[in-house]
Amino acid sequence: MHKLAFITSRLDSWGAQLISVFVYTKELLMMTYLSVRAVIYDETQGLRAIFSVVSAQIYFTGFQALPIISVLALASGSIVIMQSNLQLNFLGGNEMIGNLLVVIIVREISPLLTALVVIARSGTAVASELGNMRVNKEIEALESMSINPLSYIVFPRLFGGLISVICLAFYFTLVSLVGGFVVTKLVHDMPLNFYLDSLAQAFSGEDVILFLVKNTFSGVFIFIICCYQGFSVKRSPHEVPQVTTKAVMNSIFYVMGFNLTVTTLFYLNQLIRLGVL
């Protein structure tokens, strides 16, 4: 009986956690929908005001993150290319280097590391900024002037963050593949024509779709989670670091969970096509 009660209690706990995840996801999706809807139907502030906030978000999230993205991309690309070239030389499969780089850098490393950098830099900033705005009653001040916070605060950060994440991921991929080759060239001789041909043959439409799906999801959910958590602050300034931490943890959970799910489904589909499953 005790063992059965323990199992039942654990199942109840897991079920409650699963339901809370679904409810939280529903609230995030609803906030995304309402922010987009507010921009379309709310005429209190013009598109010029919204565009200025979007531009500021792109500048902070995208442009100012280029140095750290460049360092990470160059290091990641150099390590992956050198290790791949060494192992493939040992195994006698040099022609597979393009496929290996696409799988490792384009499909996996680029979306994941870009998302983590954006969470660490911009996600924390957005959550704490909106939390402080809530504490200082700036949100209520906007509402008293008939300005919808969803259209003036949430949507510009959401849209600007989405554009920034996609552009940063593309920049990460470009620096990894080009800069990594240049660094590898200093250590090990690799013909440029062979490298470019191998990459050209490895790229496919599925890689572009996978790249866009992962980075679009990351951009949307990172910023909607951080805005949601920032708005959840009630009155005390002591809540701001707490909601910021929760925003970071939830963003990492959603991004890594989605990337893992998409990658798993993609490779299961590949195995089915090959007749392995």
N, C-alpha and C positions, 0 to 999 in steps of 0.2 A: 504493500500500500504506500509506504513512504517513497519507494522508488517511482511508482506511478504518479504520485503527487508531485514529485520533483520534475519529472518529464513534462507533466501538464503545465506546471508553472513556467518552465523554460519555453515551452511552445507558446504560451500566452504572452510572455515577454517578447519573444521574437515577432509574434504577430502584431503586437502593439507598436513595436519599432518599425515594422514594414508599413503599417497603416500610416504612421506619422510621416514616413518618407513620401508616401503617395500624397498625403494632404499638403505637405510642404511644397512638393513639386507642382501640385495644382495651384497653389497660391502664387508661386513664381510665374507660372504660365499665364494666370489671370492678370497679374501685374504687368507682364509684358504686353498682353493684348490691350489692356486699358491705357497704357502709356502711348501705344501706337494710335489707338482710337482717339485719345485726347488731342494728339497733334493734328489729326485730320479734321475733327469737329470743333475744337476750341479755337476761337478767333480772338481771344483776349490779347495774346502777344503774337506778333508777326513771325514769319519764317526767318527774317533777318536776325531777330533776337535768338531764336533757337539755333540757327546756323553758327552764330558767334560762340555759343556754348559748345556745340559739336566741334568746332575748329580748335577751341582751347583743349578739349578732351583728347583730340587726335594729337595735338602738339605734345601734351604731357605724356600720354600713354604710348604713342608711336615714336615721335621724333626723339624725345629725351631718353627713350629706352634703347636707341641704336647702339651706343657704346657697349653696354653690357651684352646685348644680343650679338654684336660683332665678335666680342671676345669668346663667348660661349660657342658660337657657330664655328669660328676658326679652329678652336680647340677640338670641338666634337668632330668636325670634318677631317682634320688632320689625323686624329687618333683612329677614326674608323677606316679611313683610306689606307693609312700605313699598315694597320693590323690586317685589313682585308687583303691587301696586296701581298703581304708576307705569307699569310696562310694559304692564299690561292696559288702563289708561286710554289709553295711546298707541296701542294696537292696537284699542281699541274692544271689548274682551271682558271687561268687569268681572264678568259673571256666572260666569266661570271661576275666580274667586279661591278659592272653597271647594275645588274639585278640586285646585288647585295647592298649597294649604296642606296638604291631606290627604296628597298625594303626597310633598311635601318634608319636612314636620314629623312627621306621624304614622308614615309608613311608613319613613322613612330617618333623619332627624336625631335624633329622640327615642331610638330603640333604640341607635344608634351612640354618641352623645355620653354617654348614661347609662352604657353599658358601659365606655367609656374612663375616665370619672370613677371608677367602682367599681374598675376595675383599678388606677388610680393610687393610690387611697386604701386600699381594703380588701384588694385582691389582694396588694399588697406587704406589708401588715401580716400577713396570714395566712401567707404563705410564710416571712417572716422569723421570725414567732412559732413556727411549727412546726419550723423549722430550729433555732432556739435550744433548743426543748424536746428535740429529738433530741440535740443536743450536750450538754446538761445531764443527759441520761439520764432526763428526766421521762417519756418514752414508756415506757421499760423499767420505771419505777416503777409506772406505771398497770397495765402488763401483769402485774407481780408481785402486784398486788392483785386480779387477775382482772377488771380493767376493760378492755373492748375499746376501743382507741383509735379504731376506725372508728365506733363508735356514740356515743362520748363526745366525740370531737374533730372527726371529719370530717363526720358527718351534721348536727350542729347548725350548723356553718358553711355547709354546702351548702344546707340547708333555709332557714336565716335569710337567706343571701345571695340565694337564689332569690326569696323574698318581697320582699326589699328592692329588688332590681333591677326587678321588675314594678311595685311601688308608685312607685319613683322615676321610671320611664319614664312612668307615667300622670301623675304630678305635673308632670314636664317638659312633657308635651303640654298639660296644662291651663294652666300658666303661660305657655307660648308662645302659645297661641291667645287667651287672655283678656288677659294682660299686654301682649302684642304689639299687640292691638287698642287698648288704652288709650293706649299710647305713640304709636301711629299716629294716633289721634284728636287728639292735641295738635298734630300736624304737618299732617295732611290730614283733611278732613271725610269721614267714611264712616258712613252710616246703620247703626245697630246691627241693626235688623230685617233689612236686606239682608245683612249679614255673617252673622248667625245662620242665615238661610234658606239661604244659599249653602253653609255648612258642613253643615247638616242634610241637604241634598240630595246632598252629596259623600260622606258617610259611608256605608259598606256593611258587610255581614257579613264580607266578604273582608278589609277593613281591620282588623277586630277580630282575626280569625284570624292575619293576618300579624303584627300587633303582639304577640300572645301567643306565637306561635312564636319570633319573633326574641328576645324578652326572656327567655323560658323557657330557650332554648338558652344565651344569654349568662350568665344566672344560674348554671346548672348547670356549664357548662364553665369559667367564670372561677374558681369556688371549688374545683372538683375538680382543676383544673390546679395551682392554688396549694398545695392540700393535698398533692398528689402530689409536687410539687417540694420542698416543705418536708420531707416524709418521706424524700426521697432523700439528705438530708445524712447523712454517715457519722459522722465524729468531730471534724473540725476546725471551729472557728468561722469560719475564712476561707472556708468553703464557703457560708455563709449568704448573703452578698451576691451570690454567683454564681448560686445557685439562685433567689434573688429576681428577679434580672434575667432569667433564663430563664423564670420563671413569667410575668413581664410580657410578654415577647416572644411566648411561646406563646399566651397568652390573647388578645393582640391579633390574632395570626395566625388563630386559630380563630374569633374573633368576626367579624372583617372578612371572612374567607373564607366563613363561613356566611351572613352578611348578603348578600354579593354573589351567592352561589349562589341563595338564596331569591328575591332581587329579580329575577335573570335569569330563573329559571323562572317566576315570576309574570307577568312581562311577555311572555315567550314564549307563555304560556297565553293572555294577553289578545290577542296578535296572532293566534293561531290562532282564537280565538273571532270576531275581526273578519274573518277570512278573508284576512288579509294574508299569512300563511304557509300 
